[in-house]
Amino acid sequence: MISQFLSRKLQNLRCWWKAPTTCRDRLLGAIIGGMGCFWIGVLGRLLLGSMPVPLSTVAWWAFGSAVSGMVLGFLFPKTVSVVCFPFATFGGGIGS
């Protein structure tokens, strides 16, 4: 039963990947890319920085990363959607 579910999902992903890109794919890729790259930029600046930085610096990194992610998501929607989706859902779950 689980193998049928997984094979069906994998087949759906293959069909979506091979299909031509639509406007909906580009919009969704831009949204996912913006949200995912926002978190990549914020966490990258905070965790990889050698010393504490002002909040304004982190905000500029977040803004620049989000804009870059939106542009990349529009240009390469399927790749960005697959790569950035885990980051886009970061912090979006319901806490217990």
N, C-alpha and C positions, 0 to 999 in steps of 0.2 A: 504494500500500500504506500509506504513512504517512497520506495523507488519509483513508483508511477508518478507520484506528486513531483519529485525532483526532476524526473525526465521530462515531464510536461512543462515545468518552469524553465528548464534548460532549452527546450525546443522553442518556447515563447521568446526567450532572450535571443536565440539565434535568428529567429524571424525578424525581431525588432532591429537587431544589429545590421542585418543585410538589407532591410527596407530603406528606401530613399529618406533623407532627412526632411521633416516637415517643419512648418512654423511652430507647431506645438513643441516639437523636440528642441528647437532653438530657444524658445522661451523658457522651457523647463531647464535646459542646460545652463542658461544665463542665471536663473534663480539659484539652482544648486551650486553652480560655480561661484557665485557671489557669496553665498552663505558658507560654503566649504572653505574657500580661500580666506574669508574673514577670520575664521578660527585658526587656519594655518598661519596667517600673518600675526595674529595676536599671540598665540602660543609660541610661535617661532621667535618672536621678539622678546617675550618674557623669559622663555626657557633657554634660549641660546645666547642671550646677551651676557656680557661679562660682568656688567655692573647694573644696579638699579637705574631705570630710566624714568623720566617724567611721564605722567599720564597722557600728555599731549603727543608725545612721541609715539606711544603705543596706539593712540587714536589715528595718527597719520599712517602708521603701518597698517592698521586694520582697514582704513579707507582705501589705501592704495592696493592692498591685497584683494579687497572685495571688488573694486573696479576691474582689476586685472582678471579676476576669476569670472566676472560677468562677460568680459570681452572674449576670453578663451571659451567660455560656455556657449557663446553665440557662434563662434567660428568652428568649434569642434564639440558639438553638443553631446554626442553619444559617449565619447571618450571622457569628457569632463564629468558627465553624469555618473559614470561608473566609478571613476577615481575619487571624486569629491563627495559622493553620497554619504559615506560614513561620517565625514566631517560636517556635512550639512545638518545631520540629525544630532550632532553633539550638543548635549544640553537641552534637547527638545522633548525629552521624555517626561512622563508624569512621575514625580517623586513619591516615595512611599513614606 
